[in-house]
Amino acid sequence: MERRINPWFHDTVSALVYSLAQTNAEPARPKLQAPYNDLVRFVLAQHARMPDYLRTPILAATLGFDLPAALRHGHRFHTLPPAIRLRQIEAWKNSPLGFKRDLVRYFESLATLALYSRMDAGGEAQCSTAQEEPSLFSPAKVIDHPERELSCEIAVIGSGPGGAITACLLAEAGRKVLLIEEGAYLSLGSCAPFTHEEMSQKYRNGGQTVAMGANKISYVEGRCVGGGSEINSGLYHRTPPDILETWRKDFKVEGIEEADLQPHFEACEKELSVSLLPGPAPAASLKLHEGATRLGWKSIEVPRWFRYDAGTGNAGKRQSMTETFVPRFLRAGGMLLPRTSVETLRLEGGKWALNARHGSMGPVRIGAETVFVCGGAVQTPALLRRSGITGNIGNSLRLHPTVKVAARFAETVNSAQTGVPVHQVKEFSPRISFGCSISSPPYLALALLEHPEQVREVSHSWQKMATYYAMITGEGRGTVRSIPKFRDPLVRYKLTPHDRRDLGEGLLKLCEALFESGAKALYPGVARSPQLLKHDDLNKLPDALPSGLASLMTIHLFSSCPMGEDQTKCATNSFGRVHGFKNLYVNDASLLCTAPGVNPQGSVMALARRNVMSFLNNKSTI
Ligand SMILES: Cc1cc2nc3c(=O)[nH]c(=O)nc-3n(C[C@H](O)[C@H](O)[C@H](O)COP(=O)(O)OP(=O)(O)OC[C@H]3O[C@@H](n4cnc5c(N)ncnc54)[C@H](O)[C@@H]3O)c2cc1C
């Protein structure tokens, strides 16, 4: 059966990718022209990486896409002339049936991303394929080929910002720690940042994860040693004091005053070299800042965890976990087990038995006296629920829903050296914040998919274009559930009517600031929205973001296992110990009681540091 279906699927995908790429490629750009075999390979590889419960439905829908052609024309889709293929693609794209639109959008996004990844600053081919293991540390401390049975005093599951600092401080306190990470151990420079290579190497499911709901919200997570810190922008905030106050009052979190967290913020800021840019900010970032300032709105340069060497300008090095806490952990004698996913935990005689699977060795069983689960806001509740631990776990996922707009200016605002934009408009914070996004040609092309006639513009005008976002704190919430027989969890999220209004207002205000800074055209990421050419066009924007018609995304997820002493809603105590267990802890983004309204890694790390120190001082009791 599989032998018949695979070539069928391959033919249909190949024909779809060729048709979609041809539509979005500027004819005058030879580098964007066929052959598109590299695009087809990328799309097929991405399909293989997508969450396991979605793989078969997408395959079935793709084969279903082939059927109308066979019925109407007596030929399969891939053998039809290009014009007829395009008609069918358009019909599905504009279909009232959501799954038809979603299917075409899925293939179009991947094909367009890969197509525009062929461009570099000069509009010509790129790119880095280097992949290396860091060679800085004693290899004996990195377990490449584990025994079938391992044991340790403390197992830390997940090596993102929460897990890396947890493991490091425990090892430095002399504990015998095994840090287990599902992804590979790659150096920060193993691939260029914000490229499709990075998605393949370091993102979970190749970056194709989605929270289901009336408005699907795409989200991404890191899956490599260092977790999200290896792929993120490094924008740093402390947790706002009023948010800490909400957690104290509404969740009965102890030891969460600003003064309690101050030493932890300061220690993390020092270790990660949190600092402002030494040189001028990128032009696209300054554009937003200028527009907001003219309107009298508060706009700030956000510091980042970057180390800059004298005389190299803004070309610093991001202080991800593989640059900071992971090497410190290894130097302190900790053991790292990469490419190993923990599938379930079980208590046996008061100790934990971890059933894990290593990339090449298969099943591995790990015994531990104490376990810290630090898999991030989606994977931590998924693992606990798979293990039958469900009390207030995975019921209260929060995130920052985000909508984007692409802007075109008369002058150059973008270049291959642009890097990460650093300004955020905080006038309406914590409810709404705006900023500038990564604006390389592939990301610009993706941001323009709701305005298909503009996508080709990217190949010759990308230096005059940039993408911007409006992000809301939101009051909606979601769930994380494991699905029997599947590894990947089902994530659902529901926006409230209030969230839709905030997103509408955020988009409007962002567009206002961009017109104020001289934008000539704006292209909101909302289906069927018109392009906006002048200030008066802003009244064409909806007051509230419509159901199903906006391309929402997020990179900030938390609150799926909230901490606190209120056992009616909290999964763990105030310091991350899971209620009802003596030797089981959560220490990652899942603990944040609500959305912080700011980039969250600073909060995740300060809390993780506070909790480990509390554990080491034996303060965390049942
Ligand atoms: C593209 C992007 C940009 C971002 N930009 C910023 C920013 O500028 N500023 C900011 O503050 N925040 C940013 N964030 C968010 C920030 O990266 C996260 O808040 C942070 O990484 C969360 O840390 P964590 O330790 O909770 O989880 P993660 O970083 O998600 O780490 C969890 C790790 O655990 C591993 N794991 C999960 N389950 C298992 C298992 N069962 N077995 C073994 N290993 C497992 C995962 O593979 C992963 O490596 C960004 C995120 C992304 C994705």
PDBQT file of the ligand as one rigid body, heavy atoms in Angstrom, charges set to zero:
ROOT
HETATM    1  C1  LIG A 701      11.955  31.884  17.193  1.00  0.00    +0.000 C 
HETATM    2  C2  LIG A 701      11.873  32.272  18.647  1.00  0.00    +0.000 A 
HETATM    3  C3  LIG A 701      12.236  33.557  19.027  1.00  0.00    +0.000 A 
HETATM    4  C4  LIG A 701      12.145  33.925  20.372  1.00  0.00    +0.000 A 
HETATM    5  N1  LIG A 701      12.605  35.159  20.752  1.00  0.00    +0.000 NA
HETATM    6  C5  LIG A 701      12.670  35.458  22.086  1.00  0.00    +0.000 A 
HETATM    7  C6  LIG A 701      13.273  36.656  22.524  1.00  0.00    +0.000 A 
HETATM    8  O1  LIG A 701      13.795  37.444  21.736  1.00  0.00    +0.000 OA
HETATM    9  N2  LIG A 701      13.262  36.917  23.866  1.00  0.00    +0.000 N 
HETATM   10  C7  LIG A 701      12.702  36.063  24.791  1.00  0.00    +0.000 A 
HETATM   11  O2  LIG A 701      12.702  36.381  25.978  1.00  0.00    +0.000 OA
HETATM   12  N3  LIG A 701      12.140  34.910  24.379  1.00  0.00    +0.000 NA
HETATM   13  C8  LIG A 701      12.132  34.571  23.068  1.00  0.00    +0.000 A 
HETATM   14  N4  LIG A 701      11.599  33.383  22.669  1.00  0.00    +0.000 N 
HETATM   15  C9  LIG A 701      11.016  32.503  23.693  1.00  0.00    +0.000 C 
HETATM   16  C10 LIG A 701      12.088  31.741  24.489  1.00  0.00    +0.000 C 
HETATM   17  O3  LIG A 701      13.003  31.142  23.611  1.00  0.00    +0.000 OA
HETATM   18  C11 LIG A 701      11.386  30.703  25.352  1.00  0.00    +0.000 C 
HETATM   19  O4  LIG A 701      10.542  31.369  26.263  1.00  0.00    +0.000 OA
HETATM   20  C12 LIG A 701      12.369  29.843  26.126  1.00  0.00    +0.000 C 
HETATM   21  O5  LIG A 701      13.233  29.169  25.256  1.00  0.00    +0.000 OA
HETATM   22  C13 LIG A 701      11.608  28.832  26.977  1.00  0.00    +0.000 C 
HETATM   23  O6  LIG A 701      12.550  28.083  27.700  1.00  0.00    +0.000 OA
HETATM   24  P1  LIG A 701      12.175  26.652  28.271  1.00  0.00    +0.000 P 
HETATM   25  O7  LIG A 701      13.389  26.168  28.988  1.00  0.00    +0.000 OA
HETATM   26  O8  LIG A 701      10.907  26.746  29.004  1.00  0.00    +0.000 OA
HETATM   27  O9  LIG A 701      11.868  25.694  27.023  1.00  0.00    +0.000 OA
HETATM   28  P2  LIG A 701      12.584  25.452  25.637  1.00  0.00    +0.000 P 
HETATM   29  O10 LIG A 701      13.513  26.533  25.282  1.00  0.00    +0.000 OA
HETATM   30  O11 LIG A 701      11.478  25.118  24.701  1.00  0.00    +0.000 OA
HETATM   31  O12 LIG A 701      13.467  24.153  25.873  1.00  0.00    +0.000 OA
HETATM   32  C14 LIG A 701      12.915  22.889  26.108  1.00  0.00    +0.000 C 
HETATM   33  C15 LIG A 701      13.895  21.822  25.637  1.00  0.00    +0.000 C 
HETATM   34  O13 LIG A 701      13.458  20.562  26.134  1.00  0.00    +0.000 OA
HETATM   35  C16 LIG A 701      13.579  19.577  25.146  1.00  0.00    +0.000 C 
HETATM   36  N5  LIG A 701      12.571  18.535  25.412  1.00  0.00    +0.000 N 
HETATM   37  C17 LIG A 701      11.227  18.685  25.391  1.00  0.00    +0.000 A 
HETATM   38  N6  LIG A 701      10.622  17.517  25.728  1.00  0.00    +0.000 NA
HETATM   39  C18 LIG A 701      11.589  16.629  25.928  1.00  0.00    +0.000 A 
HETATM   40  C19 LIG A 701      11.581  15.247  26.271  1.00  0.00    +0.000 A 
HETATM   41  N7  LIG A 701      10.421  14.577  26.464  1.00  0.00    +0.000 N 
HETATM   42  N8  LIG A 701      12.768  14.599  26.384  1.00  0.00    +0.000 NA
HETATM   43  C20 LIG A 701      13.939  15.278  26.200  1.00  0.00    +0.000 A 
HETATM   44  N9  LIG A 701      14.000  16.589  25.866  1.00  0.00    +0.000 NA
HETATM   45  C21 LIG A 701      12.844  17.254  25.748  1.00  0.00    +0.000 A 
HETATM   46  C22 LIG A 701      13.297  20.326  23.858  1.00  0.00    +0.000 C 
HETATM   47  O14 LIG A 701      13.843  19.633  22.743  1.00  0.00    +0.000 OA
HETATM   48  C23 LIG A 701      13.945  21.685  24.123  1.00  0.00    +0.000 C 
HETATM   49  O15 LIG A 701      15.281  21.717  23.678  1.00  0.00    +0.000 OA
HETATM   50  C24 LIG A 701      11.656  32.998  21.343  1.00  0.00    +0.000 A 
HETATM   51  C25 LIG A 701      11.283  31.718  20.955  1.00  0.00    +0.000 A 
HETATM   52  C26 LIG A 701      11.403  31.344  19.620  1.00  0.00    +0.000 A 
HETATM   53  C27 LIG A 701      11.005  29.948  19.247  1.00  0.00    +0.000 C 
ENDROOT
TORSDOF 0
